[in-house]
Amino acid sequence: MANSKNFKLNDVVETIKSASKAKHKKCEIYSHKRLPDSPDKYHLQGIIEYRDYTILSHSGYKHGDSKRGFCIVGDKRGSHKESQHNISTWKYYQDLGALNEYNQNIFSTHEHPGSMQKIGDYAVCAFESHKNKTNGKRNRTIAIFGLATMNLQNLIPEFCKEVILPNQFTDGAGATGIADFLDADGVNRYALVAQANHSADFYVAKGDDLLAAVANGFEHKFSHDFGKDMDYENSVILCDTNNKLYFVGMRSTYNYSDYIDIYQISFEKETLETNKSWNNIDFSCTDTNGAVAFAAPHFRWGATIDVLSSEKVKVIMCERDYSDSVGKEKELSYRTWEN
């Protein structure tokens, strides 16, 4: 049975601070297969690792008169160099409707897939551009994908559910995050965030597993505006062993520095709480892999935090896009930090 829970950390803040002090690892992935052309205004938005696979969401490319988002999946076994992955097989898709009769073209019609977070054998992915025709707002839309069925013959994550969330702001969901926790009565619940352009909505659903929580429905609990200088392009929710929840925002500054800010989520008070020592945790990296500064690995592009155990995390950030810098192969560089 697929797992839909993450490890709970002994200490969320100190674990992330510890990772920031570690030496980063450089990972480069290559493709011998043709990938869609990527115009300058489109770019990578999310990245996660699952078992032997690297999964990336891309904001889109032009297809006729429409813009389509897509997903890239690669098998990262067969390293040809230390700390590097040699991917000889990339798979990408724009039309999940051809793969799953219950979902018609989610990457095509919703466009602009955003950040992702892994939870157990599932991933949640945000979508920015699904406009509500009734009120003109962009829906906070989250897609849930199953990862357990992935193998070398089928590198495509399995679409499970679409979640359209109440939106207190006008923007869609550029970033998301999810965590399971036990409430004061010992009931298992899931906390979910959907946010874009420094505004965030927080939700809770009851369920023994993720799909049960989705079936029960996510209830909007509160909204938060971080302010215009706190635009988190990627985010996660982490839970500690005391079932305290933390929103972790990843941001890049105008001078290409990268920081993590941590907030404790209080559903009882309907607010976020933080202090100075939880902010500006520095993950800036001067190793640009030959790319211009803005296109190098940053939290602005694909980024996430993978919970490896109760004491260990992996922080990941990738470049803006893949390139043709290695012969006819497509190259992508990303960085990881582990405490």
C-alpha positions in Angstrom: 0.0 0.0 0.0 1.3 3.4 -0.9 2.5 5.6 2.0 1.2 9.1 2.2 3.0 10.4 5.3 6.4 12.0 5.8 8.9 11.6 8.7 8.3 14.0 11.5 11.4 16.0 12.5 12.8 16.2 16.0 13.6 19.9 15.5 12.5 21.5 12.3 14.5 24.8 12.7 17.8 23.3 13.8 17.7 20.5 11.2 17.4 23.1 8.4 20.0 25.3 9.9 22.3 22.3 10.1 21.7 21.5 6.4 22.7 25.1 5.5 26.1 24.6 7.0 26.8 21.5 5.0 28.8 21.5 1.8 26.5 21.3 -1.2 26.6 18.6 -3.8 26.5 19.3 -7.5 24.3 17.1 -9.6 24.2 17.3 -13.4 21.7 15.4 -15.5 21.8 14.8 -19.2 19.4 13.6 -21.9 20.0 12.0 -25.2 16.3 12.6 -26.1 14.8 15.7 -27.6 13.0 17.9 -25.0 10.5 20.7 -26.0 12.1 24.0 -26.8 12.0 26.4 -23.9 11.4 30.0 -24.7 13.0 32.6 -22.4 9.8 33.4 -20.5 9.2 29.7 -19.5 11.3 27.8 -17.0 11.5 25.1 -14.4 9.3 25.6 -11.5 9.5 22.5 -9.3 11.8 19.6 -8.5 11.6 16.5 -6.3 13.5 13.2 -6.0 11.8 9.9 -5.6 13.8 6.7 -5.3 15.8 6.5 -8.5 14.0 9.4 -10.3 14.3 13.1 -10.6 10.9 14.8 -11.4 10.7 18.4 -12.6 7.7 20.6 -13.5 8.2 23.2 -16.3 6.0 26.3 -16.6 5.3 25.8 -20.3 6.1 26.1 -24.0 4.2 27.4 -26.9 2.0 24.9 -28.8 0.0 26.6 -31.5 -1.9 29.3 -29.8 -1.7 27.9 -26.3 0.9 27.6 -23.6 1.3 24.2 -22.1 3.0 23.1 -19.0 4.8 19.8 -18.8 6.7 17.4 -16.6 10.1 15.8 -17.1 11.1 12.6 -15.4 14.5 10.9 -15.5 16.1 7.8 -14.1 19.2 8.9 -12.3 21.0 5.6 -11.9 24.3 5.0 -13.7 26.4 7.9 -12.5 29.3 8.6 -14.8 30.9 10.9 -12.3 30.9 11.4 -8.5 27.8 13.5 -7.5 26.5 13.5 -11.0 23.6 11.7 -12.7 23.7 10.4 -16.3 20.2 10.3 -17.5 20.0 8.5 -20.8 16.2 8.4 -20.8 14.0 11.4 -20.3 10.2 11.2 -20.5 8.0 14.3 -20.7 4.3 14.8 -21.2 1.9 17.6 -21.9 -1.3 15.6 -22.1 -2.2 13.5 -19.1 -5.6 13.0 -20.6 -4.2 10.4 -23.0 -2.9 8.5 -19.9 -5.9 8.8 -17.6 -9.5 9.0 -18.6 -10.5 10.8 -15.4 -8.3 13.7 -16.2 -8.4 15.6 -19.4 -5.2 17.5 -20.2 -4.4 18.9 -16.8 -1.0 20.1 -17.8 -2.5 21.6 -21.0 -5.6 23.3 -19.7 -4.2 24.5 -16.3 -0.9 25.6 -17.7 2.0 26.8 -15.6 2.6 23.9 -13.1 4.5 25.3 -10.1 6.4 24.0 -7.1 6.1 20.4 -5.8 6.5 18.6 -2.4 6.8 14.9 -1.9 4.8 13.2 0.8 5.5 9.5 1.1 4.7 7.9 -2.2 2.8 11.0 -3.5 3.6 14.4 -4.8 1.5 17.6 -4.7 2.0 20.1 -7.5 0.7 23.7 -7.7 -0.9 25.3 -10.8 -0.9 29.0 -11.4 -3.1 29.6 -14.4 -6.5 28.1 -13.9 -8.9 31.1 -14.0 -12.3 30.9 -12.4 -14.7 32.2 -15.1 -17.3 33.3 -12.4 -15.2 35.7 -10.4 -12.1 36.2 -12.5 -9.7 34.9 -9.9 -7.2 32.2 -10.5 -8.1 29.1 -8.7 -5.8 27.7 -6.1 -5.4 24.4 -7.9 -3.3 21.5 -6.6 -2.8 18.2 -8.4 -1.9 15.0 -6.5 0.3 12.4 -8.2 1.1 8.8 -7.2 4.8 7.9 -7.5 4.8 4.3 -6.4 3.9 2.9 -9.8 6.9 4.5 -11.5 9.5 2.2 -13.1 11.8 2.1 -16.1 9.0 1.1 -18.4 6.7 3.7 -17.0 8.3 6.9 -15.8 5.1 8.8 -15.7 3.7 9.7 -12.3 0.1 8.6 -11.9 -2.5 11.4 -11.7 -4.7 10.8 -8.7 -6.8 13.8 -7.8 -7.3 17.5 -8.6 -8.0 19.8 -5.7 -9.5 23.2 -6.4 -9.3 25.3 -3.2 -11.1 28.4 -2.0 -9.0 31.5 -2.8 -9.0 34.6 -0.8 -6.6 36.4 -3.2 -6.6 36.9 -7.0 -3.5 34.8 -7.8 -3.4 31.0 -8.5 -1.1 28.5 -6.8 2.5 29.1 -7.7 3.7 27.0 -4.8 2.3 24.5 -2.4 3.3 22.4 0.6 1.7 19.6 2.6 2.2 17.6 5.9 0.3 15.1 7.9 -0.2 15.6 11.6 -2.2 14.5 14.6 -4.6 17.0 16.1 -5.2 17.5 19.9 -7.6 14.6 19.8 -5.2 12.2 18.1 -7.0 12.4 14.8 -4.9 12.3 11.6 -5.2 15.4 9.4 -3.4 17.0 6.5 -2.3 20.6 6.4 -2.0 22.2 2.9 -0.8 25.6 1.7 -1.3 27.2 -1.7 0.4 30.5 -2.3 1.7 32.9 -5.0 3.0 36.5 -5.0 3.5 36.7 -1.2 -0.1 35.7 -0.4 -0.9 32.3 1.1 -4.0 30.3 2.0 -3.9 27.5 4.6 -6.2 24.5 4.7 -6.9 21.4 6.8 -8.6 18.1 5.9 -9.3 15.0 8.0 -8.2 11.6 6.8 -6.2 8.5 7.7 -4.3 8.9 4.4 -3.9 11.6 1.7 -6.6 10.4 -0.7 -9.1 10.0 2.1 -8.3 13.6 3.2 -8.9 14.8 -0.4 -12.2 13.0 -0.5 -13.3 14.6 2.8 -12.4 18.0 1.5 -9.9 20.7 2.6 -11.3 23.4 4.7 -9.9 26.9 4.5 -8.5 28.0 7.8 -6.8 31.4 7.3 -4.9 33.6 4.9 -1.6 35.3 5.3 0.2 38.1 3.3 4.0 37.9 3.7 4.6 41.3 2.2 5.9 42.2 -1.3 9.6 41.5 -0.4 8.7 38.0 0.8 7.7 36.2 -2.4 8.3 32.5 -1.8 8.6 30.8 -5.2 8.8 27.4 -3.5 7.6 26.2 -0.1 7.0 23.1 2.0 5.2 22.2 5.2 7.1 20.2 7.8 5.9 18.6 11.0 7.8 17.8 14.1 7.5 14.9 16.6 5.2 17.1 18.8 2.9 17.6 15.8 3.8 21.2 15.5 3.6 22.4 11.9 6.0 24.7 10.1 5.7 26.6 6.8 9.1 26.8 5.2 9.4 29.5 2.5 12.3 29.5 0.0 13.2 32.8 -1.7 15.8 34.4 -3.9 16.7 38.1 -3.6 17.4 40.5 -6.4 21.2 40.0 -6.0 20.7 36.3 -6.4 21.2 35.2 -2.8 19.0 32.4 -1.5 17.3 32.2 1.9 14.9 30.0 3.9 12.4 31.5 6.3 10.5 29.4 8.8 7.1 30.1 10.4 5.2 28.0 12.9 1.6 27.4 11.8 -1.1 27.9 14.4 -4.5 26.8 13.2 -5.9 27.7 16.7 -4.8 31.3 16.4 -5.2 31.3 12.6 -1.8 32.9 12.2 1.9 32.3 11.5 4.5 32.8 14.2 8.2 33.3 13.7 11.3 35.0 15.2 14.5 36.5 13.8 16.6 33.4 14.3 14.3 31.4 12.0 14.7 33.8 9.1 17.4 34.4 6.5 18.9 30.9 6.7 21.5 31.2 4.0 21.7 28.7 1.2 23.4 31.0 -1.3 25.6 29.2 -3.8 28.3 30.9 -5.9 28.8 27.8 -8.1 26.9 28.8 -11.2 28.0 25.9 -13.5 28.9 28.5 -16.1 25.4 30.0 -16.2 24.7 33.7 -15.8 23.9 34.4 -12.2 20.1 34.7 -12.5 19.8 31.3 -14.4 22.0 29.4 -12.0 20.5 27.1 -9.3 18.3 29.3 -7.0 15.2 29.0 -4.9 13.5 31.1 -7.6 13.4 28.0 -9.8 12.7 24.5 -8.8 13.3 23.8 -5.1 12.1 21.6 -2.3 13.0 20.0 1.0 12.9 16.2 1.3 12.6 14.7 4.8 14.9 11.7 4.9 14.5 10.8 8.6 13.5 12.3 11.9 16.9 14.0 12.0 17.8 14.6 8.4 16.6 16.6 5.4 17.8 17.3 1.9 17.4 20.8 0.5 17.3 20.9 -3.3 17.5 23.8 -5.8 17.9 23.7 -9.6 18.8 25.9 -12.5 16.3 28.0 -14.4 16.3 25.6 -17.4 18.0 22.9 -19.3 20.6 23.8 -21.9 22.5 22.5 -25.0 25.8 23.0 -23.3 27.0 19.4 -23.6 27.0 18.6 -27.3 23.6 17.7 -28.5 22.5 16.6 -25.0 20.3 18.6 -22.7 22.0 19.4 -19.4 20.5 20.5 -16.2 22.4 21.3 -13.0 21.1 21.3 -9.5 22.4 21.5 -5.9 21.6 19.6 -2.8 22.4 20.1 0.9 22.1 17.4 3.5 22.7 17.8 7.2 
